[in-house]
Each structure stands twice: as structure tokens, then as C-alpha cells.
Amino acid sequence: MSAVNLLRLLILSAIWGGSFLFMRIGAPVLGPTVLIALRVGLAALFLLIVGVGLRKPLHLTVHWRHYVVLGLLNAALPFLLLAYAAQTISASLLSILNATAPIWSALIGALWMRARLTLPSAVGLILGFAGVALLAGVESVSLPAQGAWAMAAALGAAFSYGIATTYARSAKSVEPFANAHGTMVAATVLMIPLLPFVAEIPRPGVAVVASVAALGVLCSGVAYLLYFRLIAEIGATGALTVTFVIPVFGMLWGAIFLGERIGWHAVLATGVILTGTALANGLTLRGMRRGAKPGQA
């Protein structure tokens, strides 16, 4: 991996790690529905402007069903679940639970394709779930009553990402930028019918407004552009390594800006989960070198 792509990987990890911080700030004030409607709406608008400049068409009449599936499973639903969880649990815990997405993807993929799990993959799945159990067991002692539901919602978001990833691998190929833009447009359309059910929208402060803007433009718009550039440069396998760095930044930003304490169990559980992720998805140094060849996305 070149120094430029390594820098892109670190920047993307820092941005996506920051998304949990911004949700932790915005969700308790605006509520999950309003926060996520604004997030996907801003992302769709940002990517529309970029798409017009780059002359990247969506071909909605051809791919609209594909965009709806991804908009639901890869944006609207997981974003909503994470925002719900962000009302209760810390940004650090959110980022760690979100890191289980590739483990769910490996499990769902094996069931979907009816393929036998290899021994390393099976060990990886066991390790991943053991890490979650360790984290949930220790955290449940200090969380409020609704904390268990919040952790379940965060794991549900990761599960939804796993379904979306498995679907995307078997779906008809669509140009990466169109995938990103179409996903956000579809997610925006899916969120609109939920807005009339919001009882009251409070007047947000500067920090909340800034968090919403950062979630929409930076964490959804800019991050997607960086991610698909990485896929084009180093391949899908190499780009997946971003999963290993996001929790580091999630915990770092939570500690710096929200004063969250990082316990030994969080560090240990993160290590166990990420080790399980690597084994379950067959990530090795050799495999990442093969994925570094352009055009293998």
C-alpha cells in the first residue's frame, strides 16, 4: 500500500470514527428520525452536486430497485438503529459494536451461499461473538435499563450492514459512485414518510447543527468518495482494513471530546472482535497485498 493510500485509509477511518461522536451529540437532541433524515438528505444533496460536476448519471429507471435495497439496508435502517443507540450508549461502545459488521457479513454470506465455513472462519465467528459478549457483559453493569436495547440496536445496525454487503456482492454491478449517490437518494425518500410521526423538533444549538452537517457532508458524502477511491486503488479486500482502525478513532474522539472513559474490557473486546473479523473474512497480509492491485475492486 502506497503512502498516499495509507493516508487516505487513516483519514477515512478518522471520519467514520467521528460519525459516532456526531450521532452521540445530535441524537439526544433531535431524536433518531430527524437526525438521520437530515444526514441522508444532506449526503444526497452533496453527492448530487458532485455527480453533476463529474457527469455521473444515476440511471434511476434501470437501478431504482437496487438503490432502494441498499438505501434501506445500508443507510436508512442501520443509521436509525445507531442513532437510537446513540441516545443511551457512548460513542466508543457504538464504534466497537459497529465493527462486528464484517463478522455478520461472513456469517450471512455462508448461510446465503450455503457454503461450509472453513476452520479459521468458524474460529473467527466464535471470537467475534465472544468479544461482543465480553463487552456487553461488563457494560451492562453500568448502563441504564434501556442500555440493553441500545446495544441490541447497534448490533442490529451491524447485522443490516452485513445483509447489505452480502446482497451487494451478488447484485448486478453498478458504478461505485452511482451506488453511493443512489443509496443516499433512496434512503432520503424512505425517511420522509417517518417525519410526520415526530412529535416535536427542538431548536438545536451550534454543536448539534455542526454535527448534523458533519454527518451528512463529511461522514456520508466525502467518506463515500474516499472509500470508493480506495477500492479502485487497492481493491475491496485492502479497503476492508478500514474496519480495524475505525474503533480506534471512535474511542479516541469519544475520550477527547466527550470525556468518555475507555476501560480495559473495551480494549480487550475490541482486539478480540477485530481478530475474529480478520479470521472470519480471510484477511491476511498476503491477501491484502493481492487486493492492492488496481482494478480488483
C-alpha positions in Angstrom: 0.0 0.0 0.0 1.4 3.4 -1.0 1.9 6.2 1.5 -0.9 8.2 -0.2 -3.4 5.3 0.1 -2.4 4.7 3.7 -3.1 8.3 4.4 -6.5 8.0 2.7 -7.2 5.0 4.8 -6.4 6.8 8.0 -8.4 9.9 7.0 -11.4 7.7 6.2 -11.1 5.8 9.5 -10.9 9.1 11.4 -14.0 10.4 9.6 -16.1 7.3 10.1 -14.9 7.0 13.7 -16.1 10.6 14.1 -19.6 9.7 12.9 -20.3 8.0 16.3 -19.3 11.2 18.1 -21.6 13.3 16.0 -24.5 11.0 16.5 -23.9 11.0 20.2 -24.2 14.8 20.1 -27.1 15.0 17.8 -29.4 12.1 18.6 -30.3 13.0 22.2 -31.4 16.5 21.0 -33.1 15.9 17.6 -34.1 12.2 18.0 -33.1 9.4 15.6 -35.7 10.1 12.8 -34.9 13.8 12.3 -31.1 13.3 12.7 -31.0 10.6 10.1 -33.4 12.3 7.7 -31.1 15.3 7.7 -28.0 13.1 7.4 -29.0 11.2 4.3 -30.7 14.3 2.8 -27.5 16.4 3.1 -25.4 13.4 1.8 -27.8 13.0 -1.2 -27.6 16.8 -2.0 -23.8 16.8 -1.7 -23.3 13.8 -3.9 -25.8 15.3 -6.4 -23.6 18.4 -6.7 -20.5 16.3 -7.1 -22.3 14.0 -9.6 -23.4 16.9 -11.8 -19.8 18.2 -11.8 -18.4 14.8 -12.7 -21.3 14.0 -15.1 -22.1 10.8 -13.2 -25.7 9.7 -14.0 -27.8 7.6 -11.6 -29.9 5.7 -14.3 -32.8 5.6 -11.8 -35.2 4.0 -14.2 -32.8 1.0 -14.5 -31.4 0.6 -11.0 -34.1 2.1 -8.7 -34.9 -1.3 -7.0 -31.2 -1.8 -6.3 -30.9 1.6 -4.8 -34.0 1.0 -2.6 -32.5 -2.2 -1.2 -29.2 -0.5 -0.4 -30.9 2.7 0.8 -32.8 0.6 3.3 -30.2 -1.9 4.4 -27.0 0.1 4.1 -28.2 3.6 5.2 -31.7 4.3 6.5 -32.2 1.3 8.8 -28.7 1.0 10.3 -28.4 4.8 10.6 -31.7 4.9 12.5 -30.7 2.0 14.8 -27.3 3.6 15.6 -28.9 7.0 16.2 -31.4 5.3 18.6 -28.5 3.6 20.4 -26.6 6.9 20.5 -29.2 8.3 22.8 -28.0 6.0 25.5 -24.6 4.4 24.9 -21.2 6.0 24.4 -19.6 6.8 21.0 -16.8 4.4 22.0 -19.2 1.5 22.5 -21.1 2.3 19.3 -17.9 2.2 17.3 -16.9 -1.2 18.8 -20.3 -2.8 18.2 -20.4 -1.4 14.7 -17.1 -3.2 14.0 -18.9 -6.5 14.1 -20.5 -5.8 10.6 -17.9 -7.9 8.7 -18.4 -10.8 11.1 -22.2 -10.7 10.4 -21.4 -10.4 6.7 -19.2 -13.6 6.8 -22.0 -15.5 8.6 -24.8 -14.3 6.4 -22.7 -14.9 3.3 -22.0 -18.5 4.4 -25.7 -19.1 5.0 -26.8 -17.3 1.9 -24.5 -19.3 -0.4 -24.9 -22.4 1.6 -21.2 -22.7 1.8 -19.3 -24.7 4.5 -17.3 -22.5 6.9 -13.6 -23.0 6.9 -12.0 -23.7 10.3 -10.4 -20.2 10.5 -13.8 -18.6 9.6 -15.6 -20.6 12.2 -13.0 -19.6 14.9 -13.3 -16.0 13.7 -17.1 -16.0 14.2 -16.7 -17.5 17.7 -14.1 -15.0 18.7 -16.2 -12.1 17.3 -19.3 -13.1 19.3 -17.1 -13.8 22.4 -15.8 -10.2 22.1 -19.3 -8.9 21.9 -20.4 -11.0 24.9 -17.4 -9.7 27.0 -18.2 -6.1 26.1 -22.0 -6.4 26.7 -21.5 -8.3 30.0 -19.2 -5.6 31.5 -21.1 -2.6 30.0 -24.5 -3.9 31.2 -23.4 -3.3 34.8 -23.2 0.4 34.4 -25.7 1.1 31.7 -29.3 2.3 32.4 -32.3 0.0 32.0 -32.7 0.8 28.3 -28.9 0.2 27.7 -29.5 -3.4 26.6 -32.0 -2.3 23.9 -29.4 0.3 22.8 -26.7 -2.3 22.4 -29.1 -4.6 20.6 -30.0 -1.8 18.2 -26.3 -1.2 17.5 -25.7 -4.9 16.8 -28.9 -4.8 14.6 -27.3 -2.0 12.6 -24.1 -4.0 12.1 -26.3 -7.0 11.1 -28.1 -4.8 8.5 -24.7 -3.8 7.1 -23.9 -7.5 6.8 -27.0 -8.2 4.8 -26.3 -5.2 2.5 -22.8 -6.3 1.9 -23.8 -9.8 1.0 -26.6 -8.5 -1.3 -24.2 -6.1 -3.0 -21.8 -9.0 -3.8 -24.5 -10.9 -5.6 -26.3 -8.0 -7.2 -25.9 -6.6 -10.7 -22.8 -4.5 -10.9 -23.4 -0.7 -10.6 -20.8 2.0 -10.9 -19.4 2.8 -7.4 -20.3 6.5 -7.3 -23.8 5.8 -8.6 -24.1 3.2 -5.8 -23.2 5.8 -3.2 -25.4 8.5 -4.6 -28.4 6.2 -5.3 -28.2 4.8 -1.8 -28.4 8.2 -0.2 -31.3 9.3 -2.5 -33.2 6.2 -1.8 -32.5 6.5 2.0 -33.8 10.1 1.9 -37.1 9.0 0.2 -37.5 6.2 2.7 -37.0 8.6 5.6 -39.5 11.3 4.5 -42.7 9.3 5.4 -41.4 8.9 9.0 -41.1 12.7 9.6 -44.8 13.4 10.3 -44.7 11.0 13.2 -42.1 13.1 15.0 -43.9 14.8 17.9 -41.7 17.9 18.3 -38.4 19.1 16.9 -36.4 21.2 19.4 -34.3 24.1 18.4 -30.8 22.8 18.1 -27.6 24.5 19.3 -24.5 25.2 17.3 -22.9 21.9 18.3 -25.9 19.9 17.1 -26.1 21.8 13.8 -22.4 21.3 13.2 -22.8 17.6 14.0 -25.6 17.2 11.5 -23.6 19.0 8.8 -20.6 16.8 9.5 -22.7 13.6 9.4 -24.3 14.5 6.1 -21.4 16.1 4.2 -18.3 14.7 5.8 -19.2 11.2 7.2 -21.6 10.2 4.4 -20.7 12.3 1.3 -16.9 12.8 1.5 -16.3 9.5 3.2 -18.0 7.6 0.4 -15.9 9.3 -2.2 -12.7 8.4 -0.3 -13.9 4.8 0.2 -14.7 4.1 -3.4 -11.4 5.8 -4.4 -9.6 3.3 -2.0 -11.5 0.4 -3.6 -10.3 1.5 -7.0 -6.7 1.9 -5.9 -6.1 -1.1 -3.5 -9.1 -3.4 -4.1 -12.1 -4.3 -1.9 -10.0 -6.5 0.5 -7.5 -3.8 1.2 -10.2 -1.2 1.7 -11.9 -3.5 4.3 -9.0 -2.9 6.6 -10.6 0.4 7.4 -12.8 -1.7 9.8 -9.8 -2.2 12.0 -9.0 1.4 12.5 -12.5 2.9 12.9 -13.0 1.8 16.6 -9.6 3.3 17.5 -10.8 6.7 16.3 -14.3 6.1 17.7 -12.8 5.6 21.2 -10.2 8.4 20.7 -12.8 11.1 19.7 -15.2 10.0 22.5 -12.4 10.3 25.1 -11.2 13.7 23.8 -14.5 15.5 23.1 -17.0 13.8 25.4 -14.7 12.7 28.2 -15.6 9.0 27.8 -13.5 6.6 29.8 -12.0 3.7 27.9 -11.9 0.6 30.2 -9.7 -2.4 29.9 -12.7 -4.5 28.8 -13.3 -2.2 25.8 -9.7 -2.5 24.6 -9.7 -6.3 25.1 -13.1 -6.8 23.5 -12.1 -4.6 20.5 -9.0 -6.8 20.0 -11.0 -10.0 20.2 -13.7 -8.7 17.8 -11.2 -7.4 15.2 -9.2 -10.7 15.4 -12.4 -12.5 14.8 -13.2 -10.2 11.9 -9.9 -10.9 10.2 -10.3 -14.7 10.6 -13.9 -14.8 9.5 -13.3 -12.7 6.4 -10.0 -14.4 5.5 -8.0 -11.2 5.8 -4.3 -11.9 5.7 -1.3 -9.8 4.9 -0.8 -11.8 1.7 -4.4 -11.4 0.7 -4.2 -7.6 1.3 -1.2 -7.4 -1.0 -3.1 -9.2 -3.7 -6.0 -6.8 -3.1 -3.6 -3.9 -3.6 -3.6 -4.3 -7.4 -5.7 -1.7 -9.1 -8.8 -2.9 -10.9 -9.6 -5.8 -8.5 -12.4 -4.0 -6.7 
